[in-house]
């Protein structure tokens, strides 16, 4: 009996080490930009824990980086089955839907995040992008202004607002914001382009 228990503990510990090593290899391949190998390093873990949250989240992310959006969506959806309230899995899904130009899907998911966390930084940012790409500029402007109420000097939201206003023909307002951006970030390429520096 003691041998069986020891054997089970040893097997668990060895598999634990294998999981750790698999993730370590995956992260190392990711750093090198070799996403296929980063994914491949995790396949043994995935086979053992097909319904695991962390493995599906990680594979969703790696497939996204590798531009295999359908595979990425599959893994993020599986992560959501395991953890239905996960914001990070939803953010991953939104990025995929933006990449494949399914803006209505991205908007719907972003809105579920914002219902739970009204000022979620990335939920609002991806919503803004999806609205912008879907040519819903007025709604995108509302999101930018909402977030700038909390983050008045945030370059990302200032830049989005300035670009949106420019697209709406409000060039004077846009110019003021781009000038503010250059005060906060003197080398901002986008602001310089719009202001013809």
ChimeraX attribute file (.defattr): number of C-alpha atoms within 10 A of each C-alpha:
attribute: neighborCount
match mode: 1-to-1
recipient: residues
	/A:1	6
	/A:2	7
	/A:3	8
	/A:4	9
	/A:5	10
	/A:6	11
	/A:7	12
	/A:8	12
	/A:9	12
	/A:10	12
	/A:11	12
	/A:12	12
	/A:13	12
	/A:14	12
	/A:15	13
	/A:16	13
	/A:17	12
	/A:18	15
	/A:19	18
	/A:20	13
	/A:21	14
	/A:22	20
	/A:23	19
	/A:24	15
	/A:25	18
	/A:26	23
	/A:27	20
	/A:28	15
	/A:29	18
	/A:30	18
	/A:31	11
	/A:32	10
	/A:33	13
	/A:34	16
	/A:35	23
	/A:36	15
	/A:37	18
	/A:38	26
	/A:39	24
	/A:40	16
	/A:41	20
	/A:42	21
	/A:43	16
	/A:44	13
	/A:45	19
	/A:46	18
	/A:47	11
	/A:48	10
	/A:49	13
	/A:50	14
	/A:51	15
	/A:52	18
	/A:53	19
	/A:54	15
	/A:55	22
	/A:56	25
	/A:57	21
	/A:58	22
	/A:59	26
	/A:60	29
	/A:61	26
	/A:62	25
	/A:63	22
	/A:64	22
	/A:65	17
	/A:66	18
	/A:67	15
	/A:68	14
	/A:69	21
	/A:70	14
	/A:71	18
	/A:72	26
	/A:73	26
	/A:74	16
	/A:75	28
	/A:76	29
	/A:77	20
	/A:78	21
	/A:79	26
	/A:80	20
	/A:81	14
	/A:82	15
	/A:83	14
	/A:84	12
	/A:85	14
	/A:86	15
	/A:87	21
	/A:88	16
	/A:89	25
	/A:90	23
	/A:91	19
	/A:92	19
	/A:93	27
	/A:94	27
	/A:95	21
	/A:96	28
	/A:97	21
	/A:98	19
	/A:99	14
	/A:100	12
	/A:101	14
	/A:102	15
	/A:103	24
	/A:104	17
	/A:105	16
	/A:106	25
	/A:107	22
	/A:108	13
	/A:109	20
	/A:110	25
	/A:111	17
	/A:112	15
	/A:113	22
	/A:114	17
	/A:115	10
	/A:116	11
	/A:117	13
	/A:118	14
	/A:119	16
	/A:120	15
	/A:121	14
	/A:122	15
	/A:123	24
	/A:124	24
	/A:125	20
	/A:126	21
	/A:127	27
	/A:128	25
	/A:129	22
	/A:130	27
	/A:131	21
	/A:132	20
	/A:133	16
	/A:134	15
	/A:135	13
	/A:136	14
	/A:137	20
	/A:138	14
	/A:139	14
	/A:140	24
	/A:141	22
	/A:142	13
	/A:143	20
	/A:144	25
	/A:145	17
	/A:146	16
	/A:147	20
	/A:148	17
	/A:149	10
	/A:150	11
	/A:151	15
	/A:152	12
	/A:153	13
	/A:154	14
	/A:155	19
	/A:156	13
	/A:157	23
	/A:158	22
	/A:159	20
	/A:160	21
	/A:161	25
	/A:162	26
	/A:163	23
	/A:164	22
	/A:165	20
	/A:166	16
	/A:167	13
	/A:168	13
	/A:169	11
	/A:170	13
	/A:171	16
	/A:172	12
	/A:173	13
	/A:174	25
	/A:175	18
	/A:176	13
	/A:177	21
	/A:178	26
	/A:179	17
	/A:180	17
	/A:181	23
	/A:182	18
	/A:183	11
	/A:184	13
	/A:185	13
	/A:186	12
	/A:187	11
	/A:188	15
	/A:189	12
	/A:190	14
	/A:191	23
	/A:192	15
	/A:193	10
	/A:194	16
	/A:195	14
	/A:196	7
	/A:197	7
